[in-house]
Amino acid sequence: MRVLVVEDEADLADAVARGLREWSMAVDVAADGEAALMSLGVHDYEVLVLDRDLPGISGDEVCRRVVAGPQRPRVLMLTAAAGAGDVVDGFALGADDYLRKPFDFGELVARITALARRDGPAAAPVLQRGDLTLDPLRREARRAGRDLGLTPKELGVLRVLLEAQGGIVSQEELLVRAWDEHANPFSNAMRMVVMALRRKLGDPPVIETVRGFGYRIP
């Protein structure tokens, strides 16, 4: 899952980004509305975590432009404003969800995960393929009941592959959805993660390489 966090408070933005990465999300950060719109024009995000009170181009204006766009991420608006009218205004702008500051981080994760499931066919809270299961909210992956002990990045890669429901995931798509904008497309980091994931999944092999196309879990 790829997420853009737009927050002008640097410490809060960094803390949120670090926390979400521990939940196997690929996270980019923008400090203002202009930077957010630039990132949105380059990358495809599933969820936009948007501070309403931004310098320059406001969070409200960013939300308006996102909603008017042809391909829009789900918008989770954050604000320190606590009044009911502020919540109503946020939804009127086209936001999909609204969370007041200060917020519980576990609730933020749950809301982001729920928003991401709204795109396309509804995704099950627990992903399963054969004897392999992945519970993203609990960060647990098991095969035949055995805890796999995956790292956050391995969990992220496995999630993308399982969400494809047997379809092929290209290396480019895997890089976009499981890594952030600082990933080097010419490094072998992705192949190393896939290799480590295959080793932990054990035998018989689960991840199939489709030469010239990418990976899949048939």
DOROKOL-422957 format. One record per atom (N, C-alpha, C, O): atom name; x, y, z. Coordinates in steps of 0.05 Angstrom, whole numbers, m for minus. Layout:
% DOROKOL-422957
site/x/y/z
CA/X/Y/Z
...
END
This chain:
% DOROKOL-422957
site/x/y/z
N/17/m24/0
CA/0/0/0
C/18/25/0
O/37/26/15
N/11/44/m17
CA/27/69/m18
C/11/92/m8
O/m12/96/m16
N/23/107/10
CA/10/129/24
C/26/155/22
O/51/154/24
N/12/177/18
CA/25/203/19
C/16/217/44
O/m8/221/48
N/35/225/62
CA/29/240/86
C/36/269/81
O/59/276/75
N/16/287/84
CA/20/316/80
C/16/329/106
O/m6/332/117
N/39/339/118
CA/38/350/145
C/62/369/147
O/84/363/141
N/56/394/156
CA/77/415/158
C/92/414/184
O/114/426/186
N/82/399/204
CA/98/395/228
C/117/372/224
O/109/349/223
N/143/379/221
CA/162/360/212
C/164/336/231
O/166/313/221
N/165/341/257
CA/167/318/276
C/144/299/274
O/147/275/275
N/120/311/272
CA/96/294/269
C/96/278/243
O/89/255/243
N/103/292/222
CA/104/278/195
C/124/255/196
O/117/233/186
N/147/260/207
CA/168/238/209
C/158/215/226
O/162/192/219
N/145/222/248
CA/136/201/267
C/114/184/253
O/114/159/255
N/95/197/239
CA/74/183/225
C/86/165/203
O/78/142/200
N/104/176/188
CA/116/161/166
C/131/137/176
O/128/115/166
N/147/140/198
CA/162/118/209
C/143/96/219
O/147/72/215
N/122/105/233
CA/102/86/244
C/88/70/222
O/85/46/224
N/80/84/200
CA/66/70/179
C/84/51/164
O/75/30/155
N/109/58/162
CA/128/39/149
C/131/14/165
O/136/m8/154
N/129/16/191
CA/130/m8/208
C/105/m26/203
O/106/m49/210
N/84/m14/192
CA/61/m29/184
C/61/m37/155
O/41/m43/143
N/86/m38/144
CA/91/m48/117
C/79/m30/95
O/73/m40/73
N/75/m4/101
CA/65/14/80
C/88/29/68
O/108/35/81
N/86/35/42
CA/105/52/28
C/96/81/32
O/74/88/24
N/112/98/45
CA/103/124/53
C/121/146/42
O/146/145/45
N/109/166/28
CA/122/190/21
C/112/213/38
O/89/211/48
N/127/234/41
CA/120/257/58
C/122/283/43
O/141/287/28
N/102/300/46
CA/103/327/35
C/97/347/57
O/80/342/74
N/112/369/57
CA/109/389/79
C/89/411/74
O/83/426/92
N/79/413/49
CA/60/434/43
C/43/425/19
O/47/404/7
N/23/442/13
CA/4/435/m8
C/17/433/m35
O/10/416/m51
N/36/451/m41
CA/49/451/m68
C/64/425/m72
O/62/413/m93
N/80/417/m51
CA/95/392/m53
C/77/368/m56
O/83/349/m70
N/54/369/m42
CA/35/347/m43
C/24/344/m71
O/23/322/m81
N/17/366/m84
CA/6/365/m111
C/27/355/m131
O/20/341/m150
N/52/362/m126
CA/73/353/m144
C/76/322/m141
O/78/308/m162
N/76/312/m117
CA/78/283/m113
C/54/269/m124
O/57/247/m136
N/30/280/m121
CA/6/267/m131
C/6/267/m161
O/m7/249/m173
N/20/286/m174
CA/21/286/m203
C/41/265/m214
O/40/259/m238
N/59/255/m197
CA/79/237/m206
C/73/208/m198
O/77/189/m214
N/63/204/m174
CA/59/177/m163
C/29/171/m159
O/12/189/m155
N/23/145/m159
CA/m4/136/m153
C/m5/127/m124
O/9/109/m116
N/m22/140/m109
CA/m25/133/m80
C/m53/121/m76
O/m73/128/m89
N/m54/103/m57
CA/m80/91/m49
C/m93/109/m28
O/m118/111/m28
N/m78/121/m10
CA/m89/137/11
C/m72/163/14
O/m48/162/13
N/m86/185/17
CA/m74/211/23
C/m81/219/51
O/m105/224/57
N/m61/221/69
CA/m65/231/96
C/m59/261/96
O/m36/268/93
N/m79/277/98
CA/m77/306/92
C/m83/323/115
O/m106/323/126
N/m63/339/124
CA/m68/359/144
C/m84/382/132
O/m77/391/110
N/m104/390/145
CA/m121/411/134
C/m108/439/135
O/m113/455/117
N/m92/443/155
CA/m80/470/160
C/m51/470/149
O/m32/464/164
N/m48/476/124
CA/m22/476/111
C/m14/504/102
O/m31/521/97
N/12/510/102
CA/21/536/91
C/18/537/61
O/19/516/48
N/14/561/50
CA/11/563/21
C/m15/551/11
O/m36/561/20
N/m14/532/m6
CA/m38/518/m15
C/m50/502/8
O/m36/484/18
N/m74/508/16
CA/m86/495/39
C/m93/466/34
O/m95/457/12
N/m96/452/56
CA/m106/424/54
C/m133/422/41
O/m139/403/27
N/m150/443/46
CA/m176/443/34
C/m174/444/3
O/m188/430/m11
N/m156/461/m7
CA/m152/464/m35
C/m140/439/m47
O/m148/430/m69
N/m121/427/m33
CA/m109/401/m43
C/m131/380/m45
O/m133/366/m65
N/m149/379/m25
CA/m171/359/m26
C/m189/365/m50
O/m197/346/m64
N/m196/390/m55
CA/m213/397/m77
C/m201/387/m104
O/m215/375/m120
N/m175/392/m107
CA/m162/384/m132
C/m160/354/m135
O/m163/343/m157
N/m155/341/m113
CA/m153/311/m114
C/m180/300/m122
O/m182/282/m139
N/m201/309/m109
CA/m228/299/m114
C/m236/304/m143
O/m250/287/m155
N/m227/326/m155
CA/m234/333/m182
C/m217/317/m203
O/m224/317/m226
N/m196/304/m194
CA/m178/290/m212
C/m190/264/m222
O/m209/253/m210
N/m179/254/m244
CA/m190/229/m256
C/m184/204/m240
O/m200/186/m239
N/m161/204/m228
CA/m153/181/m211
C/m145/191/m184
O/m124/203/m180
N/m162/187/m165
CA/m158/199/m139
C/m153/178/m117
O/m166/157/m117
N/m135/184/m99
CA/m132/167/m75
C/m154/173/m55
O/m168/194/m57
N/m158/155/m36
CA/m176/161/m14
C/m163/182/4
O/m139/181/8
N/m179/201/14
CA/m169/223/29
C/m177/220/59
O/m201/220/65
N/m157/219/76
CA/m161/220/105
C/m151/247/114
O/m127/252/114
N/m170/264/123
CA/m162/291/131
C/m157/292/161
O/m172/282/177
N/m134/305/167
CA/m127/310/195
C/m130/339/202
O/m124/356/186
N/m138/345/226
CA/m140/373/235
C/m140/375/265
O/m149/356/279
N/m131/398/275
CA/m133/403/303
C/m160/414/311
O/m167/415/334
N/m175/423/291
CA/m202/434/296
C/m221/411/306
O/m222/390/294
N/m235/416/327
CA/m250/395/340
C/m280/398/337
O/m295/380/346
N/m290/420/325
CA/m318/424/323
C/m332/406/303
O/m320/398/284
N/m358/401/308
CA/m373/384/289
C/m374/397/262
O/m374/383/241
N/m376/424/261
CA/m377/438/236
C/m352/434/219
O/m354/432/195
N/m329/431/232
CA/m304/426/218
C/m305/399/204
O/m296/395/182
N/m316/379/218
CA/m318/352/207
C/m337/353/183
O/m330/341/162
N/m359/366/185
CA/m379/368/163
C/m365/382/139
O/m369/373/117
N/m350/403/144
CA/m337/418/123
C/m317/399/108
O/m315/400/84
N/m303/383/124
CA/m283/365/112
C/m296/345/93
O/m286/340/72
N/m318/334/102
CA/m332/315/84
C/m344/329/60
O/m346/317/39
N/m353/354/64
CA/m364/369/42
C/m344/374/20
O/m350/377/m3
N/m318/376/28
CA/m297/380/9
C/m291/355/m8
O/m278/356/m28
N/m301/332/2
CA/m296/307/m12
C/m278/287/2
O/m272/266/m9
N/m271/294/27
CA/m254/276/42
C/m270/250/48
O/m294/250/51
N/m255/228/49
CA/m268/202/54
C/m270/195/84
O/m287/180/92
N/m252/208/99
CA/m252/203/128
C/m239/227/141
O/m226/243/128
N/m242/229/167
CA/m234/253/182
C/m224/244/209
O/m237/228/223
N/m201/254/218
CA/m189/246/244
C/m178/271/257
O/m163/287/245
N/m187/275/282
CA/m178/299/297
C/m151/294/310
O/m145/272/319
N/m135/315/312
CA/m110/314/327
C/m116/322/356
O/m133/339/360
N/m102/311/376
CA/m84/288/373
C/m99/262/369
O/m122/260/377
N/m87/243/355
CA/m101/219/349
C/m86/194/359
O/m61/196/364
N/m100/173/361
CA/m87/147/369
C/m76/135/344
O/m89/132/323
N/m50/127/345
CA/m37/117/321
C/m50/91/310
O/m53/87/286
N/m59/74/329
CA/m72/49/320
C/m98/55/305
O/m104/41/285
N/m112/76/313
CA/m136/84/298
C/m129/95/271
O/m143/89/251
N/m107/110/269
CA/m99/120/243
C/m93/96/224
O/m101/97/201
N/m78/76/233
CA/m72/53/217
C/m98/39/208
O/m101/32/184
N/m116/35/226
CA/m141/21/220
C/m157/37/199
O/m169/25/181
N/m158/63/201
CA/m173/79/182
C/m160/79/154
O/m174/78/134
N/m134/81/154
CA/m120/79/128
C/m124/53/114
O/m130/51/90
N/m123/31/130
CA/m127/5/119
C/m155/2/108
O/m160/m10/87
N/m175/12/123
CA/m203/10/114
C/m207/26/89
O/m222/17/71
N/m195/50/87
CA/m198/66/63
C/m186/52/38
O/m198/53/17
N/m163/40/42
CA/m150/26/19
C/m167/3/9
O/m166/m3/m15
N/m183/m9/26
CA/m200/m31/18
C/m223/m22/1
O/m236/m39/m12
N/m229/4/0
CA/m252/13/m15
C/m247/14/m45
O/m266/13/m60
N/m222/14/m54
CA/m216/15/m82
C/m220/m12/m95
O/m209/m32/m85
N/m235/m13/m117
CA/m239/m38/m131
C/m255/m57/m115
O/m270/m49/m97
N/m253/m83/m121
CA/m268/m103/m106
C/m259/m103/m76
O/m236/m98/m70
N/m278/m107/m59
CA/m272/m106/m30
C/m252/m128/m23
O/m255/m151/m30
N/m231/m119/m9
CA/m210/m138/m1
C/m216/m149/27
O/m225/m134/44
N/m212/m174/30
CA/m217/m186/56
C/m197/m175/77
O/m174/m171/70
N/m206/m171/102
CA/m187/m162/123
C/m163/m181/126
O/m141/m172/131
N/m168/m207/122
CA/m146/m227/123
C/m144/m239/95
O/m163/m250/84
N/m120/m236/84
CA/m114/m246/57
C/m105/m275/58
O/m90/m282/76
N/m115/m291/40
CA/m108/m320/41
C/m105/m331/13
O/m119/m324/m6
N/m85/m349/10
CA/m80/m363/m15
C/m70/m391/m7
O/m47/m393/3
N/m86/m411/m11
CA/m78/m438/m2
C/m74/m439/28
O/m92/m431/43
N/m51/m448/37
CA/m46/m450/66
C/m32/m425/77
O/m22/m425/99
N/m31/m404/60
CA/m17/m379/68
C/m37/m358/75
O/m56/m353/59
N/m34/m346/98
CA/m52/m324/107
C/m36/m300/116
O/m14/m303/126
N/m48/m276/111
CA/m35/m251/120
C/m57/m234/132
O/m77/m227/119
N/m52/m225/157
CA/m70/m207/171
C/m55/m180/173
O/m38/m177/190
N/m60/m161/155
CA/m45/m136/154
C/m48/m120/180
O/m28/m108/189
N/m71/m119/193
CA/m75/m104/217
C/m59/m115/241
O/m50/m100/258
N/m56/m141/241
CA/m41/m153/263
C/m11/m158/255
O/5/m167/272
N/m5/m152/230
CA/22/m156/220
C/31/m185/224
O/53/m190/232
N/13/m204/218
CA/19/m232/221
C/16/m247/194
O/m4/m244/181
N/36/m262/188
CA/35/m279/164
C/41/m307/173
O/60/m313/188
N/24/m326/164
CA/27/m354/172
C/24/m372/148
O/10/m367/129
N/39/m394/149
CA/36/m415/129
C/31/m441/143
O/48/m450/159
N/9/m454/138
CA/1/m478/151
C/2/m474/182
O/10/m493/196
N/m6/m451/191
CA/m7/m445/219
C/20/m436/231
O/21/m429/255
N/41/m436/215
CA/68/m429/225
C/72/m399/221
O/69/m389/199
N/80/m386/243
CA/86/m357/241
C/112/m354/225
O/133/m366/231
N/111/m337/204
CA/134/m334/186
C/154/m313/196
O/177/m314/186
N/147/m296/215
CA/166/m277/226
C/177/m258/205
O/201/m254/203
N/159/m246/188
CA/168/m229/166
C/175/m201/176
O/164/m191/195
N/193/m188/162
CA/199/m160/166
C/177/m143/154
O/161/m153/138
N/176/m117/162
CA/155/m99/150
C/156/m99/120
O/135/m99/107
N/180/m98/108
CA/182/m97/79
C/173/m124/66
O/160/m124/46
N/180/m146/79
CA/171/m172/69
C/140/m174/70
O/128/m185/52
N/129/m164/92
CA/100/m164/95
C/87/m147/73
O/66/m154/62
N/99/m124/67
CA/89/m107/46
C/89/m120/19
O/69/m118/4
N/111/m133/12
CA/113/m147/m14
C/92/m170/m15
O/79/m173/m35
N/90/m185/6
CA/71/m207/7
C/43/m197/4
O/26/m210/m10
N/37/m175/16
CA/10/m164/14
C/3/m157/m15
O/m19/m163/m25
N/22/m143/m29
CA/17/m136/m57
C/12/m161/m74
O/m6/m161/m91
N/28/m182/m69
CA/25/m206/m85
C/m2/m221/m79
O/m15/m231/m97
N/m10/m221/m53
CA/m35/m234/m46
C/m59/m219/m56
O/m79/m231/m64
N/m57/m192/m56
CA/m80/m176/m65
C/m84/m179/m95
O/m106/m173/m105
N/m64/m188/m110
CA/m67/m193/m139
C/m84/m218/m144
O/m93/m222/m167
N/m90/m234/m124
CA/m108/m257/m126
C/m100/m276/m149
O/m116/m284/m166
N/m74/m282/m150
CA/m64/m301/m170
C/m54/m287/m195
O/m41/m300/m212
N/m58/m262/m198
CA/m49/m247/m222
C/m19/m241/m220
O/m7/m242/m198
N/m8/m233/m242
CA/21/m226/m243
C/24/m198/m234
O/10/m180/m243
N/44/m194/m217
CA/52/m167/m208
C/79/m161/m220
O/99/m175/m214
N/80/m140/m236
CA/106/m133/m249
C/125/m122/m228
O/117/m114/m207
N/150/m123/m235
CA/171/m112/m217
C/166/m82/m213
O/171/m72/m191
N/157/m68/m234
CA/152/m39/m232
C/129/m34/m212
O/131/m16/m196
N/107/m50/m214
CA/85/m46/m196
C/93/m52/m167
O/85/m38/m148
N/108/m73/m164
CA/117/m81/m137
C/134/m58/m125
O/132/m52/m101
N/151/m47/m141
CA/169/m25/m132
C/152/m1/m124
O/157/12/m104
N/131/6/m140
CA/114/29/m135
C/98/25/m110
O/95/44/m94
N/87/1/m105
CA/68/m3/m83
C/81/m10/m57
O/69/m7/m36
N/105/m21/m58
CA/118/m30/m33
C/142/m13/m24
O/152/m17/m2
N/151/5/m41
CA/173/22/m35
C/164/51/m38
O/144/57/m50
N/180/70/m26
CA/172/98/m28
C/188/111/m51
O/202/98/m66
N/185/138/m54
CA/196/152/m76
C/227/153/m76
O/239/161/m96
N/239/146/m54
CA/268/146/m52
C/280/120/m61
O/305/117/m60
N/264/101/m68
CA/274/75/m76
C/290/77/m102
O/282/92/m121
N/312/63/m104
CA/329/63/m128
C/319/40/m146
O/323/16/m139
N/307/46/m169
CA/297/25/m186
C/319/7/m198
O/313/m14/m209
N/344/16/m197
CA/366/1/m208
C/380/m16/m188
O/399/m31/m195
N/372/m15/m163
CA/385/m32/m142
C/372/m59/m143
O/352/m64/m156
N/384/m78/m128
CA/373/m105/m126
C/358/m109/m100
O/353/m132/m92
N/350/m87/m88
CA/336/m89/m62
C/311/m106/m64
O/305/m122/m46
N/295/m101/m85
CA/270/m116/m88
C/275/m146/m91
O/262/m162/m78
N/295/m153/m107
CA/301/m181/m111
C/310/m194/m85
O/304/m217/m80
N/325/m179/m69
CA/335/m190/m44
C/312/m195/m25
O/312/m215/m10
N/292/m177/m24
CA/269/m180/m7
C/253/m204/m16
O/244/m221/0
N/248/m207/m42
CA/233/m230/m53
C/248/m256/m46
O/235/m275/m39
N/274/m255/m48
CA/290/m279/m42
C/287/m287/m13
O/283/m310/m6
N/289/m267/5
CA/286/m272/33
C/258/m282/40
O/254/m300/56
N/238/m271/26
CA/210/m279/31
C/206/m307/22
O/193/m323/36
N/217/m315/m1
CA/215/m342/m10
C/227/m362/10
O/216/m383/15
N/249/m354/21
CA/263/m372/40
C/246/m376/65
O/244/m399/75
N/233/m355/74
CA/217/m357/98
C/191/m372/93
O/180/m386/111
N/180/m370/69
CA/156/m384/62
C/160/m414/61
O/142/m430/66
N/184/m422/54
CA/191/m451/55
C/181/m466/31
O/172/m454/11
N/181/m492/33
CA/173/m510/11
C/146/m522/16
O/138/m524/39
N/131/m529/m5
CA/137/m524/m33
C/137/m494/m39
O/123/m479/m25
N/152/m485/m59
CA/153/m456/m65
C/126/m444/m70
O/108/m456/m82
N/123/m419/m61
CA/97/m405/m64
C/98/m383/m86
O/80/m381/m102
N/120/m368/m86
CA/122/m346/m105
C/134/m356/m131
O/155/m367/m132
N/119/m351/m152
CA/128/m360/m179
C/139/m335/m195
O/126/m314/m195
N/162/m339/m207
CA/173/m318/m225
C/163/m323/m253
O/167/m345/m264
N/149/m303/m264
CA/140/m306/m292
C/160/m289/m309
O/159/m265/m309
N/178/m303/m321
CA/201/m290/m335
C/192/m269/m354
O/175/m273/m372
N/203/m245/m351
CA/197/m223/m369
C/172/m207/m360
O/166/m186/m372
N/158/m217/m339
CA/133/m203/m331
C/133/m195/m302
O/126/m173/m295
N/141/m213/m284
CA/141/m207/m255
C/137/m231/m238
O/148/m252/m244
N/122/m228/m216
CA/118/m249/m197
C/88/m253/m193
O/71/m236/m198
N/81/m277/m183
CA/54/m283/m175
C/54/m306/m154
O/72/m322/m153
N/32/m306/m139
CA/26/m329/m122
C/2/m343/m134
O/m20/m334/m129
N/6/m364/m149
CA/m16/m377/m164
C/m36/m391/m146
O/m56/m402/m155
END
